[in-house]
Amino acid sequence: MARNFIDTNVVVYANDSRDIAKQRRAVDLIATAIREGSGVLSTQVLQEYANVAVSKLGQRQDVVLRQLRLLERLQVVQQTPELIRRAVELRGVYGISFWDASVVAAAEAEKCDRIFSEDLNTGQFYAGIVVVNPFQ
């Protein structure tokens, strides 16, 4: 079974009703990943979602906490010193932001096949992992 890393933007869209089409797609993607056991995300993604949810989406604390518990059903990659060093290496190799490189490092550590993201270049391979924009 394919392993799919879910980037922050997918989680944010799942919680943002301003674009119903993207919200539906993101919810479906996350629900499928939970149901199939194929989804991976990182503590970085959880932190970024929580920050955006309370600061930009204006979600209540209880809603954010409930969503975090739901997302914890996915495989969660813990940030480690090794992953931070790998992100620095990947940043240099691919010329991407440190935060995007951290996503790639986490996906690589969990041997993911795909990264679902709107932030990285669709169709490009980073560390052997293809990026798929689920909203195209």
ABEGO torsion letter per residue (X at the ends): XBBBBBBAAAAAAAABAABAAAAAAAAAAAAAAAAAGABBBBAAAAAAAAAAAAAAAGBBAAAAAAAAAAAAABBBBBBBAAAAAAAAAAAAAAGBBAAAAAAAAAAAAAGBABBBBAABBBGBBBGGBBBBBAAX
